[in-house]
Amino acid sequence: MFAVAIVAAIFVMSVFFRVSDIQVKGNVHYTAEEIIRASAIEEGDNLFFFDRIAATSRALSKLPYIEDVAVERRLPNKVIITVEESSALAYLELGEEQWTLDHRCKVLGKAAEGETDALIPVVGIKPGTLMIGEQMETEDQDREQVEYLAAILDQIEARGLTENVDQIDFSNPKSPEFRYLERYTVVLGTESQLEHKFGMFVTVLEKLKAGDVGVIDVSDGVTAHFSPN
């Protein structure tokens, strides 16, 4: 009887619970149709038997602006795809082309005309082959440099500093700098204690006057020094 009940349950699920309503939430860059097509979930699929993990993986691999995907089943026939999209935060140049990056240094694609006006230029890094949807690579395969840039971008975004950062300069990879408000050069030193260094920078920034111009050095991770120009 137990075996019969199991077989009957499987039969009912396979016959009656068919996907007929697919909804997408959180999308901005992509249309709902693009996300559904990338996930390969189709009306008529069995609600219980389609592979949610595979659907998520397909969407992430095909759509570079997608940062996270959640696929939810709802009885009797609904699938809800909730996405979190990446946003372009910075860009770098490869030859005559400009390529956009998110806060994790994921390559989003070639910049559209005028797109870089609101993005942070990254200089001093020689990019290698750039693959859309993948984390950027440098010409010499320096993963530490890429991870450091990603950590800087993450701090800038998390602290709401994006609009006022004019440039990130990795000409000295052991102590990158960034320009802020076209008035300050911020010297970071190594990646060690980066979150604390940004905290010190913000504290110093609050104490400076409107006409101050100079260098804010937080490279030692202990004290912040302002040297006026």
Accessible surface in RSA format (square Angstrom, percent):
REM  Atomic radii and reference values for relative SASA: ProtOr
REM  Chains: A
REM  Algorithm: Lee & Richards
REM  Probe-radius: 1.40
REM  Slices: 20
REM RES _ NUM      All-atoms   Total-Side   Main-Chain    Non-polar    All polar
REM                ABS   REL    ABS   REL    ABS   REL    ABS   REL    ABS   REL
RES MET A   1   193.21 100.1 155.09 102.6  38.12  90.8 124.88 106.2  68.33  90.5
RES PHE A   2   161.04  80.6 151.24  93.7   9.80  25.5 156.70  95.0   4.34  12.4
RES ALA A   3    67.76  62.3  61.85  95.4   5.91  13.4  65.83  92.7   1.92   5.1
RES VAL A   4    99.78  65.7  97.48  88.3   2.29   5.5  99.43  86.4   0.35   0.9
RES ALA A   5    57.42  52.8  46.61  71.9  10.82  24.6  53.21  74.9   4.22  11.2
RES ILE A   6    78.72  44.8  78.58  58.5   0.14   0.3  78.69  56.7   0.03   0.1
RES VAL A   7    99.50  65.5  98.33  89.0   1.17   2.8  98.90  85.9   0.60   1.6
RES ALA A   8    49.75  45.7  43.62  67.3   6.14  14.0  49.60  69.9   0.15   0.4
RES ALA A   9    47.91  44.1  39.67  61.2   8.24  18.7  47.28  66.6   0.63   1.7
RES ILE A  10    84.24  47.9  84.24  62.8   0.00   0.0  84.24  60.7   0.00   0.0
RES PHE A  11   120.89  60.5 117.49  72.8   3.40   8.8 120.72  73.2   0.17   0.5
RES VAL A  12    62.63  41.2  62.63  56.7   0.00   0.0  62.63  54.4   0.00   0.0
RES MET A  13    53.34  27.6  53.34  35.3   0.00   0.0  34.75  29.5  18.59  24.6
RES SER A  14    29.35  24.8  29.30  39.1   0.05   0.1  20.57  43.8   8.78  12.3
RES VAL A  15    65.28  43.0  52.42  47.5  12.86  31.0  53.43  46.4  11.85  32.1
RES PHE A  16   138.69  69.4 112.61  69.7  26.08  67.9 115.27  69.9  23.41  67.0
RES PHE A  17    47.11  23.6  47.11  29.2   0.00   0.0  47.11  28.6   0.00   0.0
RES ARG A  18   106.84  44.9 103.20  52.6   3.64   8.7  36.41  49.8  70.43  42.7
RES VAL A  19     2.06   1.4   0.00   0.0   2.06   5.0   0.00   0.0   2.06   5.6
RES SER A  20    59.97  50.7  43.15  57.6  16.82  38.7  37.84  80.6  22.13  31.0
RES ASP A  21    48.55  34.0  45.57  45.4   2.98   7.0  16.68  39.3  31.87  31.8
RES ILE A  22    27.47  15.6   6.75   5.0  20.72  49.9   6.75   4.9  20.72  56.2
RES GLN A  23    65.46  36.6  61.27  44.8   4.18  10.0  24.24  51.6  41.22  31.3
RES VAL A  24    24.14  15.9   0.03   0.0  24.11  58.1   0.03   0.0  24.11  65.4
RES LYS A  25    99.56  48.6  95.50  58.6   4.06   9.7  61.05  54.9  38.51  41.0
RES GLY A  26    49.64  61.2   0.00   N/A  49.64  61.2  30.70  84.2  18.94  42.4
RES ASN A  27    45.26  31.2  25.56  24.7  19.70  47.4   0.00   0.0  45.26  43.7
RES VAL A  28   136.76  90.0 107.13  97.0  29.64  71.4 112.17  97.5  24.59  66.7
RES HIS A  29    98.96  54.1  69.90  48.6  29.06  74.3  40.22  41.4  58.74  68.4
RES TYR A  30    23.47  11.0  20.31  11.6   3.16   8.2  19.31  14.5   4.16   5.1
RES THR A  31    73.04  51.9  67.45  68.4   5.58  13.3  70.56  94.8   2.47   3.7
RES ALA A  32    32.03  29.4  29.31  45.2   2.72   6.2  29.31  41.3   2.72   7.2
RES GLU A  33   113.92  65.4 110.38  83.5   3.53   8.4  55.98 108.3  57.94  47.3
RES GLU A  34    62.71  36.0  60.28  45.6   2.43   5.8  11.84  22.9  50.86  41.5
RES ILE A  35     0.07   0.0   0.07   0.1   0.00   0.0   0.07   0.1   0.00   0.0
RES ILE A  36    37.84  21.5  37.69  28.1   0.15   0.4  37.69  27.1   0.15   0.4
RES ARG A  37   160.46  67.4 145.29  74.1  15.17  36.1  76.53 104.6  83.93  50.9
RES ALA A  38     7.70   7.1   3.66   5.7   4.03   9.2   7.38  10.4   0.32   0.8
RES SER A  39     1.36   1.2   1.36   1.8   0.00   0.0   1.36   2.9   0.00   0.0
RES ALA A  40    45.44  41.8  28.34  43.7  17.10  38.9  33.06  46.6  12.38  32.8
RES ILE A  41     3.36   1.9   1.33   1.0   2.02   4.9   2.01   1.4   1.35   3.7
RES GLU A  42   112.47  64.6 109.25  82.6   3.23   7.7  30.76  59.5  81.71  66.7
RES GLU A  43   125.05  71.8  99.82  75.5  25.23  60.1  29.63  57.3  95.42  77.9
RES GLY A  44    40.03  49.4   0.00   N/A  40.03  49.4  30.17  82.8   9.86  22.1
RES ASP A  45    42.16  29.5  37.17  37.0   5.00  11.8   8.67  20.4  33.50  33.4
RES ASN A  46    13.47   9.3   8.90   8.6   4.56  11.0   8.81  21.2   4.65   4.5
RES LEU A  47     0.68   0.4   0.68   0.5   0.00   0.0   0.68   0.5   0.00   0.0
RES PHE A  48    70.74  35.4  55.15  34.2  15.59  40.6  55.42  33.6  15.32  43.8
RES PHE A  49   109.91  55.0  79.90  49.5  30.01  78.1  83.97  50.9  25.94  74.2
RES PHE A  50    27.44  13.7  14.07   8.7  13.37  34.8  23.88  14.5   3.56  10.2
RES ASP A  51    84.38  59.1  71.25  70.9  13.13  31.0  32.35  76.1  52.03  51.9
RES ARG A  52   102.64  43.1  99.30  50.6   3.34   7.9  12.94  17.7  89.69  54.4
RES ILE A  53   145.07  82.6 141.43 105.4   3.64   8.8 144.51 104.1   0.56   1.5
RES ALA A  54    29.97  27.6  23.71  36.6   6.26  14.2  29.65  41.8   0.32   0.8
RES ALA A  55     0.25   0.2   0.05   0.1   0.19   0.4   0.05   0.1   0.19   0.5
RES THR A  56    28.77  20.5  28.75  29.1   0.02   0.0  22.36  30.0   6.41   9.7
RES SER A  57    61.70  52.1  57.18  76.3   4.52  10.4  23.77  50.6  37.93  53.1
RES ARG A  58    79.66  33.4  78.38  40.0   1.28   3.1  36.29  49.6  43.37  26.3
RES ALA A  59     0.12   0.1   0.12   0.2   0.00   0.0   0.12   0.2   0.00   0.0
RES LEU A  60    67.60  37.6  55.41  39.6  12.19  30.6  55.54  39.0  12.06  32.5
RES SER A  61    89.20  75.4  50.39  67.2  38.81  89.4  50.43 107.4  38.76  54.3
RES LYS A  62   118.61  57.9  93.37  57.3  25.24  60.1  67.91  61.1  50.69  54.0
RES LEU A  63    18.98  10.6  18.98  13.6   0.00   0.0  18.98  13.3   0.00   0.0
RES PRO A  64    22.01  16.0  20.98  19.1   1.03   3.7  22.01  18.2   0.00   0.0
RES TYR A  65    28.16  13.1  28.16  16.0   0.00   0.0  17.35  13.0  10.81  13.3
RES ILE A  66     1.30   0.7   0.10   0.1   1.19   2.9   0.10   0.1   1.19   3.2
RES GLU A  67    29.69  17.0  14.19  10.7  15.50  36.9   4.06   7.9  25.62  20.9
RES ASP A  68    77.89  54.6  77.24  76.9   0.65   1.5  12.09  28.4  65.80  65.6
RES VAL A  69    12.51   8.2   0.58   0.5  11.94  28.8   1.25   1.1  11.26  30.5
RES ALA A  70    58.98  54.2  52.84  81.5   6.14  14.0  57.92  81.6   1.06   2.8
RES VAL A  71    12.90   8.5   0.69   0.6  12.21  29.4   0.95   0.8  11.95  32.4
RES GLU A  72    73.74  42.3  73.33  55.5   0.40   1.0  31.93  61.8  41.81  34.1
RES ARG A  73    68.84  28.9  49.70  25.3  19.14  45.6  16.97  23.2  51.87  31.4
RES ARG A  74   108.86  45.7 104.63  53.3   4.23  10.1  33.94  46.4  74.92  45.4
RES LEU A  75   117.05  65.2  88.15  63.1  28.90  72.7  88.23  62.0  28.82  77.6
RES PRO A  76    85.08  62.0  84.57  77.1   0.51   1.8  84.57  69.8   0.51   3.2
RES ASN A  77    51.81  35.7  51.81  50.1   0.00   0.0   6.70  16.1  45.11  43.6
RES LYS A  78    56.36  27.5  56.36  34.6   0.00   0.0  15.63  14.1  40.72  43.4
RES VAL A  79     0.00   0.0   0.00   0.0   0.00   0.0   0.00   0.0   0.00   0.0
RES ILE A  80     3.73   2.1   3.42   2.5   0.31   0.8   3.42   2.5   0.31   0.8
RES ILE A  81     0.01   0.0   0.01   0.0   0.00   0.0   0.01   0.0   0.00   0.0
RES THR A  82    60.29  42.9  57.96  58.8   2.33   5.5  46.38  62.3  13.90  21.0
RES VAL A  83     7.11   4.7   0.06   0.1   7.05  17.0   0.94   0.8   6.17  16.7
RES GLU A  84    99.85  57.3  95.04  71.9   4.81  11.5  36.79  71.2  63.06  51.5
RES GLU A  85    34.87  20.0  11.60   8.8  23.26  55.4   8.76  17.0  26.10  21.3
RES SER A  86     6.76   5.7   0.00   0.0   6.76  15.6   1.95   4.2   4.81   6.7
RES SER A  87    66.15  55.9  60.13  80.3   6.02  13.9  42.57  90.6  23.58  33.0
RES ALA A  88    24.04  22.1   6.46  10.0  17.57  40.0   6.46   9.1  17.57  46.6
RES LEU A  89     8.09   4.5   7.47   5.3   0.63   1.6   8.09   5.7   0.00   0.0
RES ALA A  90     0.00   0.0   0.00   0.0   0.00   0.0   0.00   0.0   0.00   0.0
RES TYR A  91    29.83  13.9  29.83  17.0   0.00   0.0   2.98   2.2  26.85  33.1
RES LEU A  92     2.41   1.3   1.54   1.1   0.87   2.2   2.41   1.7   0.00   0.0
RES GLU A  93   100.21  57.5  85.57  64.7  14.64  34.8  25.03  48.4  75.18  61.4
RES LEU A  94    62.56  34.8  58.56  41.9   3.99  10.0  59.39  41.7   3.17   8.5
RES GLY A  95    69.95  86.3   0.00   N/A  69.95  86.3  43.46 119.3  26.49  59.3
RES GLU A  96   182.23 104.6 142.85 108.1  39.38  93.8  64.57 124.9 117.66  96.1
RES GLU A  97    68.88  39.5  64.48  48.8   4.40  10.5  31.30  60.5  37.58  30.7
RES GLN A  98    62.56  35.0  56.75  41.5   5.81  13.8   9.31  19.8  53.25  40.4
RES TRP A  99    22.73   9.1  22.73  11.0   0.00   0.0  22.73  12.1   0.00   0.0
RES THR A 100     1.06   0.8   1.06   1.1   0.00   0.0   0.06   0.1   1.00   1.5
RES LEU A 101     0.00   0.0   0.00   0.0   0.00   0.0   0.00   0.0   0.00   0.0
RES ASP A 102     0.36   0.3   0.36   0.4   0.00   0.0   0.08   0.2   0.28   0.3
RES HIS A 103    31.99  17.5  30.86  21.5   1.13   2.9  24.68  25.4   7.31   8.5
RES ARG A 104   129.35  54.3 127.10  64.8   2.25   5.4  43.32  59.2  86.03  52.1
RES CYS A 105     0.00   0.0   0.00   0.0   0.00   0.0   0.00   0.0   0.00   0.0
RES LYS A 106    32.42  15.8  32.42  19.9   0.00   0.0  23.01  20.7   9.41  10.0
RES VAL A 107     0.00   0.0   0.00   0.0   0.00   0.0   0.00   0.0   0.00   0.0
RES LEU A 108     6.68   3.7   0.00   0.0   6.68  16.8   0.00   0.0   6.68  18.0
RES GLY A 109     8.06   9.9   0.00   N/A   8.06   9.9   8.06  22.1   0.00   0.0
RES LYS A 110   125.09  61.0 100.49  61.7  24.60  58.6  57.63  51.9  67.46  71.9
RES ALA A 111    24.49  22.5   1.46   2.3  23.03  52.4   1.46   2.1  23.03  61.0
RES ALA A 112    66.56  61.2  53.16  82.0  13.40  30.5  62.93  88.6   3.63   9.6
RES GLU A 113   183.92 105.6 143.44 108.5  40.48  96.4  67.22 130.0 116.70  95.3
RES GLY A 114    45.98  56.7   0.00   N/A  45.98  56.7  26.38  72.4  19.59  43.9
RES GLU A 115    53.83  30.9  39.95  30.2  13.88  33.0  33.99  65.7  19.83  16.2
RES THR A 116    20.58  14.6  15.67  15.9   4.90  11.7   0.38   0.5  20.19  30.5
RES ASP A 117   128.56  90.1  89.83  89.4  38.73  91.6  37.17  87.5  91.39  91.1
RES ALA A 118    87.38  80.3  59.66  92.1  27.72  63.1  71.01 100.0  16.37  43.4
RES LEU A 119    23.91  13.3  12.21   8.7  11.70  29.4  13.13   9.2  10.78  29.0
RES ILE A 120     1.80   1.0   1.80   1.3   0.00   0.0   1.80   1.3   0.00   0.0
RES PRO A 121    29.57  21.5  29.57  27.0   0.00   0.0  29.57  24.4   0.00   0.0
RES VAL A 122     7.82   5.1   0.00   0.0   7.82  18.8   0.00   0.0   7.82  21.2
RES VAL A 123    55.38  36.4  51.33  46.5   4.05   9.8  55.38  48.1   0.00   0.0
RES GLY A 124    42.09  51.9   0.00   N/A  42.09  51.9  17.16  47.1  24.93  55.8
RES ILE A 125    14.27   8.1   0.24   0.2  14.03  33.8   1.23   0.9  13.04  35.4
RES LYS A 126   147.38  71.9 141.50  86.8   5.89  14.0  86.64  78.0  60.74  64.7
RES PRO A 127    15.64  11.4   8.75   8.0   6.89  25.0   8.75   7.2   6.89  42.8
RES GLY A 128    15.95  19.7   0.00   N/A  15.95  19.7  14.77  40.5   1.18   2.6
RES THR A 129    99.81  71.0  86.03  87.2  13.78  32.8  55.35  74.4  44.46  67.2
RES LEU A 130    15.24   8.5   0.00   0.0  15.24  38.3   0.03   0.0  15.21  40.9
RES MET A 131   115.94  60.0 113.05  74.8   2.90   6.9  96.35  81.9  19.59  26.0
RES ILE A 132    96.25  54.8  70.11  52.2  26.14  63.0  70.11  50.5  26.14  70.9
RES GLY A 133    24.63  30.4   0.00   N/A  24.63  30.4   6.79  18.6  17.83  39.9
RES GLU A 134   104.13  59.8 103.08  78.0   1.05   2.5  25.71  49.7  78.42  64.0
RES GLN A 135    55.34  30.9  41.32  30.2  14.02  33.4  21.36  45.5  33.98  25.8
RES MET A 136     0.19   0.1   0.00   0.0   0.19   0.5   0.19   0.2   0.00   0.0
RES GLU A 137    65.13  37.4  64.75  49.0   0.38   0.9   7.39  14.3  57.74  47.1
RES THR A 138     2.14   1.5   1.63   1.7   0.51   1.2   1.63   2.2   0.51   0.8
RES GLU A 139   115.85  66.5  94.12  71.2  21.73  51.7  32.06  62.0  83.79  68.4
RES ASP A 140   108.99  76.3  80.39  80.0  28.61  67.6  47.24 111.2  61.76  61.6
RES GLN A 141   107.86  60.3  93.42  68.3  14.44  34.4  51.87 110.4  55.99  42.5
RES ASP A 142    48.91  34.3  42.06  41.9   6.85  16.2  12.66  29.8  36.25  36.2
RES ARG A 143    98.11  41.2  94.93  48.4   3.18   7.6  67.25  91.9  30.87  18.7
RES GLU A 144   145.22  83.4 139.92 105.9   5.30  12.6  56.43 109.2  88.78  72.5
RES GLN A 145    23.41  13.1  17.79  13.0   5.62  13.4   6.99  14.9  16.42  12.5
RES VAL A 146     0.26   0.2   0.26   0.2   0.00   0.0   0.26   0.2   0.00   0.0
RES GLU A 147    83.59  48.0  81.02  61.3   2.58   6.1  35.18  68.0  48.42  39.5
RES TYR A 148    11.39   5.3  11.39   6.5   0.00   0.0  11.39   8.6   0.00   0.0
RES LEU A 149     0.00   0.0   0.00   0.0   0.00   0.0   0.00   0.0   0.00   0.0
RES ALA A 150    11.62  10.7  10.64  16.4   0.99   2.2  10.85  15.3   0.77   2.0
RES ALA A 151    27.49  25.3  18.94  29.2   8.55  19.5  26.35  37.1   1.14   3.0
RES ILE A 152     0.00   0.0   0.00   0.0   0.00   0.0   0.00   0.0   0.00   0.0
RES LEU A 153     0.00   0.0   0.00   0.0   0.00   0.0   0.00   0.0   0.00   0.0
RES ASP A 154    60.67  42.5  60.49  60.2   0.17   0.4  11.25  26.5  49.41  49.3
RES GLN A 155    26.34  14.7  26.34  19.2   0.00   0.0   2.11   4.5  24.23  18.4
RES ILE A 156     0.00   0.0   0.00   0.0   0.00   0.0   0.00   0.0   0.00   0.0
RES GLU A 157    65.69  37.7  53.54  40.5  12.15  28.9  25.15  48.6  40.54  33.1
RES ALA A 158    81.82  75.2  38.05  58.7  43.77  99.6  49.89  70.3  31.94  84.6
RES ARG A 159    84.16  35.3  55.72  28.4  28.44  67.7  25.48  34.8  58.68  35.6
RES GLY A 160    65.69  81.0   0.00   N/A  65.69  81.0  35.38  97.1  30.30  67.9
RES LEU A 161    13.65   7.6  13.39   9.6   0.27   0.7  13.65   9.6   0.00   0.0
RES THR A 162    34.91  24.8  30.88  31.3   4.03   9.6  26.10  35.1   8.81  13.3
RES GLU A 163   169.59  97.4 133.70 101.1  35.89  85.5  55.41 107.2 114.18  93.2
RES ASN A 164    56.18  38.7  53.53  51.7   2.65   6.4   2.65   6.4  53.53  51.7
RES VAL A 165     8.79   5.8   0.00   0.0   8.79  21.2   0.00   0.0   8.79  23.9
RES ASP A 166    48.14  33.7  33.35  33.2  14.79  35.0  22.56  53.1  25.58  25.5
RES GLN A 167    58.75  32.9  58.47  42.7   0.28   0.7   5.65  12.0  53.10  40.3
RES ILE A 168     0.26   0.1   0.26   0.2   0.00   0.0   0.26   0.2   0.00   0.0
RES ASP A 169    38.58  27.0  37.13  37.0   1.45   3.4   7.27  17.1  31.31  31.2
RES PHE A 170     1.15   0.6   0.24   0.1   0.91   2.4   0.24   0.1   0.91   2.6
RES SER A 171    83.11  70.2  52.51  70.1  30.61  70.5  39.61  84.3  43.51  60.9
RES ASN A 172    80.90  55.8  76.45  73.9   4.45  10.7  28.91  69.6  51.99  50.3
RES PRO A 173    67.56  49.2  57.86  52.7   9.71  35.3  57.95  47.8   9.62  59.8
RES LYS A 174   165.30  80.6 157.44  96.6   7.86  18.7 105.62  95.1  59.67  63.6
RES SER A 175    22.53  19.0  20.38  27.2   2.15   4.9  17.13  36.5   5.40   7.6
RES PRO A 176     0.44   0.3   0.00   0.0   0.44   1.6   0.44   0.4   0.00   0.0
RES GLU A 177    62.27  35.8  61.95  46.9   0.33   0.8   8.58  16.6  53.70  43.8
RES PHE A 178     1.41   0.7   0.27   0.2   1.15   3.0   1.41   0.9   0.00   0.0
RES ARG A 179    73.85  31.0  73.85  37.6   0.00   0.0  30.89  42.2  42.96  26.0
RES TYR A 180     8.46   4.0   8.46   4.8   0.00   0.0   0.20   0.1   8.27  10.2
RES LEU A 181    66.58  37.1  53.57  38.3  13.00  32.7  58.14  40.8   8.43  22.7
RES GLU A 182   135.26  77.7 117.66  89.0  17.60  41.9  33.56  64.9 101.70  83.0
RES ARG A 183    59.95  25.2  59.89  30.5   0.06   0.1  32.56  44.5  27.39  16.6
RES TYR A 184     3.12   1.5   3.12   1.8   0.00   0.0   0.41   0.3   2.71   3.3
RES THR A 185    24.19  17.2  24.19  24.5   0.00   0.0  11.83  15.9  12.36  18.7
RES VAL A 186     0.02   0.0   0.02   0.0   0.00   0.0   0.02   0.0   0.00   0.0
RES VAL A 187    24.07  15.8  24.07  21.8   0.00   0.0  24.07  20.9   0.00   0.0
RES LEU A 188     0.90   0.5   0.90   0.6   0.00   0.0   0.90   0.6   0.00   0.0
RES GLY A 189     5.96   7.4   0.00   N/A   5.96   7.4   5.96  16.4   0.00   0.0
RES THR A 190    79.30  56.4  76.42  77.5   2.88   6.9  67.26  90.3  12.04  18.2
RES GLU A 191    74.55  42.8  67.15  50.8   7.39  17.6  26.03  50.3  48.52  39.6
RES SER A 192    70.76  59.8  55.53  74.1  15.24  35.1  42.63  90.8  28.13  39.4
RES GLN A 193   103.12  57.7  81.01  59.2  22.11  52.6  35.21  75.0  67.91  51.5
RES LEU A 194    12.83   7.1   9.44   6.8   3.40   8.5   9.44   6.6   3.40   9.1
RES GLU A 195   117.24  67.3 113.22  85.7   4.01   9.6  29.29  56.7  87.94  71.8
RES HIS A 196    92.70  50.7  84.05  58.4   8.65  22.1  61.00  62.9  31.70  36.9
RES LYS A 197     2.82   1.4   2.82   1.7   0.00   0.0   1.77   1.6   1.05   1.1
RES PHE A 198     0.47   0.2   0.30   0.2   0.17   0.4   0.47   0.3   0.00   0.0
RES GLY A 199    22.74  28.0   0.00   N/A  22.74  28.0  20.16  55.3   2.58   5.8
RES MET A 200    22.89  11.9  18.52  12.3   4.37  10.4  17.07  14.5   5.82   7.7
RES PHE A 201     0.50   0.3   0.50   0.3   0.00   0.0   0.50   0.3   0.00   0.0
RES VAL A 202    38.58  25.4  38.58  34.9   0.00   0.0  38.58  33.5   0.00   0.0
RES THR A 203    64.50  45.9  63.93  64.8   0.57   1.4  38.15  51.2  26.35  39.8
RES VAL A 204    23.31  15.3  22.87  20.7   0.44   1.1  23.31  20.3   0.00   0.0
RES LEU A 205    36.55  20.4  27.08  19.4   9.47  23.8  27.08  19.0   9.47  25.5
RES GLU A 206   136.79  78.5  99.08  75.0  37.70  89.8  45.94  88.9  90.84  74.2
RES LYS A 207   162.03  79.0 130.78  80.2  31.25  74.4  87.95  79.2  74.08  78.9
RES LEU A 208    35.32  19.7  14.40  10.3  20.92  52.6  14.94  10.5  20.38  54.9
RES LYS A 209   159.68  77.9 152.91  93.8   6.77  16.1 101.26  91.1  58.42  62.2
RES ALA A 210    93.09  85.6  69.26 106.9  23.84  54.2  76.15 107.2  16.95  44.9
RES GLY A 211    68.79  84.8   0.00   N/A  68.79  84.8  42.35 116.2  26.44  59.2
RES ASP A 212    39.48  27.7  35.74  35.6   3.74   8.8   4.14   9.7  35.34  35.2
RES VAL A 213    61.22  40.3  56.40  51.1   4.82  11.6  56.40  49.0   4.82  13.1
RES GLY A 214     0.30   0.4   0.00   N/A   0.30   0.4   0.00   0.0   0.30   0.7
RES VAL A 215    47.90  31.5  47.74  43.2   0.15   0.4  47.74  41.5   0.15   0.4
RES ILE A 216     0.00   0.0   0.00   0.0   0.00   0.0   0.00   0.0   0.00   0.0
RES ASP A 217    45.96  32.2  45.63  45.4   0.34   0.8   8.12  19.1  37.84  37.7
RES VAL A 218     0.00   0.0   0.00   0.0   0.00   0.0   0.00   0.0   0.00   0.0
RES SER A 219    39.71  33.6  28.12  37.5  11.59  26.7   9.35  19.9  30.36  42.5
RES ASP A 220    79.63  55.8  53.39  53.1  26.24  62.0  44.21 104.0  35.42  35.3
RES GLY A 221     2.61   3.2   0.00   N/A   2.61   3.2   0.20   0.5   2.41   5.4
RES VAL A 222   108.51  71.4  90.59  82.0  17.92  43.2  93.15  80.9  15.36  41.7
RES THR A 223    63.16  44.9  59.57  60.4   3.59   8.6  58.71  78.9   4.45   6.7
RES ALA A 224    32.23  29.6   5.72   8.8  26.51  60.3   5.72   8.1  26.51  70.2
RES HIS A 225    99.85  54.6  96.04  66.8   3.81   9.7  68.22  70.3  31.63  36.8
RES PHE A 226    57.20  28.6  28.92  17.9  28.28  73.6  28.92  17.5  28.28  80.9
RES SER A 227    61.38  51.9  59.25  79.1   2.13   4.9  30.43  64.8  30.95  43.4
RES PRO A 228    99.50  72.5  78.49  71.5  21.01  76.4  78.49  64.8  21.01 130.6
RES ASN A 229   136.45  94.1  68.51  66.2  67.94 163.6  58.48 140.8  77.96  75.4
END  Absolute sums over single chains surface
CHAIN  1 A    12624.5      10301.5       2323.0       7070.9       5553.6
END  Absolute sums over all chains
TOTAL         12624.5      10301.5       2323.0       7070.9       5553.6
